[in-house]
């Protein structure tokens, strides 16, 4: 679990938790990270469990003590809220003898490897299997710096399964579209720090309508994680001014590849129909 946020540790442990442990996890994620920064007794009351359950839950997360757990939350909260101005530019020392581009691309490759360690294989497979089934609608949306990823994934998924819809970036129009969401529909949301408050509102509505929410996010986990059935965290930290979304794009392309493979009988017919058109379906 080294290098993972507390929220990511909670998601990883979900299958191993007892009923009381899951209540503690839900309580923490529903008011993350503030509930974890409260005293043990207050955490227990807020989650509807005993103080002993909270202590056991924290130990299962890999912390030696409750103060260690709280220290990790405080450090995470500080890191999540840092603006680009608080992050250094890539230094000459970091580049070494390589060009800036060479160093940056090496770091990009490392972020992809780190993302493979962050994400749970079973969670990725569950998302792809659900998409490949083709049941219900699939809604996609992103925040300020991630909406293009929602559009990219939508453009590909529309070719391999029916019912794929992009949620409009304007809150008023998006609210109109949410009327059509039904229980069991799938919603894939992209959100990275500094997190999009309007997208969190959208996630809240989707959860109320009992949609199956998939969150593709950074290593600190968007607050949308409290509503998500599945979370796919990606490494975005660059150690310099701007975070990088390359790993989120790679995960999106992995989803497209896996869903196409799983849904090939349907996908091949749809792609074949488009390819048979004179303009290639454009």
C-alpha positions in Angstrom: 0.0 0.0 0.0 3.0 2.3 0.0 2.5 5.5 -1.8 -1.3 5.2 -1.9 -3.7 7.7 -0.4 -5.9 6.6 2.6 -9.0 6.6 0.3 -7.2 4.3 -2.2 -6.3 2.0 0.7 -9.9 1.9 1.7 -11.0 0.9 -1.8 -8.4 -1.8 -2.0 -9.5 -3.3 1.3 -13.2 -3.2 0.5 -13.6 -6.9 -0.3 -11.7 -7.9 2.9 -13.7 -5.7 5.3 -16.3 -7.0 7.7 -19.8 -5.5 7.8 -18.7 -3.1 10.6 -15.5 -2.3 8.8 -17.4 -1.4 5.6 -19.6 0.9 7.6 -16.5 2.6 8.9 -15.2 2.9 5.3 -18.5 4.3 4.0 -18.5 6.8 6.8 -15.0 8.0 6.1 -15.5 8.2 2.3 -18.8 10.1 2.7 -17.1 12.8 4.7 -13.5 12.5 3.4 -11.1 13.3 4.9 -12.7 15.4 7.6 -14.2 12.5 9.6 -10.8 10.9 9.8 -9.4 14.0 11.3 -11.8 13.9 14.2 -11.2 12.0 17.5 -11.8 8.3 17.4 -15.1 8.6 19.3 -16.4 11.2 16.9 -15.4 9.1 13.9 -17.2 6.1 15.5 -20.4 8.1 16.0 -20.3 9.6 12.5 -19.9 6.2 10.9 -22.3 4.4 13.2 -19.8 1.9 14.6 -17.9 1.3 17.8 -14.6 3.0 18.7 -13.0 -0.4 18.7 -14.1 -1.0 15.1 -12.5 2.3 14.0 -9.2 1.3 15.6 -9.3 -2.1 13.9 -10.2 -0.4 10.6 -7.3 1.9 10.8 -4.9 -1.0 11.6 -6.3 -2.9 8.5 -5.4 0.2 6.4 -1.8 -0.4 7.5 -1.3 2.3 10.1 0.4 1.6 13.4 -1.8 4.1 15.3 -4.7 6.5 14.9 -2.3 9.5 15.1 -0.3 8.0 12.2 -3.6 7.6 10.2 -4.5 11.3 10.9 -1.0 12.5 10.0 -1.3 10.7 6.6 -4.7 12.4 6.0 -3.3 15.9 6.9 -0.4 15.4 4.5 -2.7 14.2 1.8 -5.1 17.1 2.3 -2.1 19.6 2.0 -0.8 17.9 -1.2 -4.3 17.8 -2.8 -4.8 21.5 -2.4 -1.5 22.7 -3.7 -1.8 25.1 -6.7 0.5 25.0 -9.7 2.3 28.1 -8.2 3.3 26.0 -5.2 4.9 23.3 -7.3 8.5 23.8 -8.7 9.3 23.7 -12.4 11.4 20.8 -13.6 15.0 21.7 -12.5 18.2 21.2 -14.5 19.3 18.8 -11.8 16.3 16.6 -12.4 17.0 16.6 -16.2 20.6 15.4 -15.7 22.4 15.0 -19.0 19.1 14.4 -20.9 17.1 16.9 -22.8 13.9 18.3 -21.2 11.8 16.1 -23.5 13.8 13.0 -22.8 13.5 13.5 -19.1 9.8 14.2 -19.3 9.1 11.2 -21.4 11.0 8.9 -19.0 9.0 10.3 -16.2 5.8 9.7 -18.2 6.7 6.1 -18.7 7.3 5.8 -14.9 3.8 7.3 -14.2 2.3 4.6 -16.4 4.1 1.9 -14.4 3.0 3.5 -11.2 -0.6 3.6 -12.4 -0.5 -0.2 -13.0 0.5 -0.6 -9.3 -2.2 1.9 -8.1 -5.2 0.4 -9.9 -6.7 -3.0 -9.0 -6.8 -5.4 -11.9 -10.2 -6.8 -10.8 -11.7 -3.4 -10.6 -10.6 -2.5 -14.2 -11.9 -5.9 -15.4 -15.2 -5.3 -13.7 -15.7 -1.9 -15.4 -14.8 -3.4 -18.8 -17.2 -6.4 -18.3 -20.0 -4.1 -17.3 -19.4 -1.9 -20.4 -19.2 -4.9 -22.7 -22.6 -6.2 -21.6 -24.1 -3.2 -23.3 -27.0 -3.0 -20.8 -28.5 0.4 -20.1 -27.0 3.7 -21.0 -23.4 4.9 -20.4 -23.0 8.5 -19.5 -19.6 10.3 -19.5 -18.4 13.6 -18.2 -15.2 15.3 -17.0 -14.0 18.4 -15.3 -12.1 21.5 -16.5 -8.9 19.6 -17.5 -10.5 16.1 -18.1 -13.6 16.7 -20.2 -11.6 16.0 -23.3 -11.0 12.5 -21.9 -14.7 11.9 -21.5 -15.1 13.0 -25.2 -12.3 10.7 -26.3 -13.7 7.7 -24.5 -17.2 8.5 -25.7 -16.1 8.7 -29.4 -14.6 5.2 -29.2 -17.3 3.5 -27.0 -20.1 4.7 -29.4 -18.5 2.4 -32.0 -18.6 -0.7 -30.0 -21.8 -0.5 -27.9 -25.1 1.3 -27.9 -26.4 3.8 -25.5 -23.3 5.9 -25.0 -24.0 9.6 -24.1 -21.8 12.5 -23.2 -23.1 14.8 -20.5 -22.9 18.5 -21.4 -20.3 20.7 -19.7 -22.9 23.4 -18.9 -24.6 22.6 -15.5 -28.1 23.7 -16.7 -28.0 21.4 -19.8 -26.4 18.6 -17.8 -29.2 18.8 -15.3 -31.7 18.3 -18.1 -29.8 15.2 -19.3 -29.7 13.7 -15.9 -33.4 13.3 -16.0 -32.9 10.4 -18.4 -30.6 8.5 -16.0 -32.1 5.2 -14.8 -31.1 2.9 -12.0 -28.4 0.6 -13.2 -27.1 2.9 -15.9 -23.3 3.4 -16.0 -21.6 6.8 -15.5 -17.9 7.3 -16.1 -16.5 10.5 -14.6 -13.0 11.9 -14.9 -11.8 14.3 -12.2 -8.3 15.4 -11.0 -7.1 18.0 -8.5 -8.1 20.7 -8.1 -11.4 19.0 -8.2 -14.5 20.2 -10.1 -17.3 21.1 -7.7 -20.0 21.0 -10.4 -18.9 17.4 -11.3 -19.3 16.4 -7.7 -22.8 17.8 -7.8 -23.5 15.7 -10.9 -22.1 12.6 -9.2 -24.4 13.2 -6.2 -27.4 13.3 -8.5 -26.2 10.2 -10.3 -25.9 8.4 -7.0 -29.3 9.4 -6.0 -30.6 8.0 -9.3 -28.8 4.8 -8.5 -26.4 4.9 -11.4 -23.3 2.7 -11.3 -20.5 5.3 -11.1 -16.9 4.7 -12.3 -14.4 7.3 -11.3 -11.1 7.8 -13.2 -9.0 10.1 -11.0 -5.6 10.9 -9.7 -3.6 9.3 -6.9 -5.3 11.5 -4.2 -8.8 10.5 -5.3 -11.5 13.1 -6.2 -14.3 13.5 -3.6 -16.5 11.8 -6.1 -14.9 8.5 -4.8 -17.5 8.6 -2.0 -20.2 7.9 -4.6 -18.3 5.6 -6.9 -18.8 1.8 -7.3 -15.4 1.5 -9.0 -12.3 3.8 -8.7 -9.4 3.8 -11.2 -6.6 5.9 -9.7 -3.8 7.1 -12.0 -0.5 8.7 -11.2 -0.5 12.3 -12.3 2.2 13.9 -10.1 5.1 15.2 -12.1 7.1 16.9 -9.3 6.8 20.2 -11.2 4.2 22.9 -11.9 1.6 20.9 -13.9 0.2 17.5 -13.2 0.0 15.2 -16.3 -3.1 13.3 -17.5 -1.3 10.9 -19.8 -2.0 8.0 -17.5 -5.7 8.8 -17.5 -5.6 8.7 -21.3 -3.7 5.4 -21.3 -6.4 3.9 -18.9 -9.1 5.2 -21.3 -7.4 3.5 -24.2 -7.0 0.3 -22.2 -10.8 0.4 -21.5 -11.5 0.8 -25.2 -9.3 -2.1 -26.1 -10.6 -4.5 -23.5 -14.3 -3.6 -24.1 -13.9 -4.1 -27.8 -12.3 -7.5 -27.1 -15.1 -8.6 -24.7 -17.9 -7.3 -26.9 -16.4 -8.3 -30.2 -19.6 -9.9 -31.7 -21.5 -6.7 -31.2 -18.6 -4.4 -31.8 -17.6 -6.0 -35.1 -21.1 -5.6 -36.5 -21.3 -2.0 -35.5 -17.8 -1.2 -36.8 -18.6 -3.1 -40.0 -21.8 -1.1 -40.6 -19.9 2.1 -40.3 -17.1 0.9 -42.5 -19.5 0.0 -45.2 -20.7 3.5 -45.6 -19.0 5.5 -48.4 -17.8 8.2 -46.0 -16.6 5.7 -43.3 -19.4 6.8 -41.0 -18.0 10.4 -40.6 
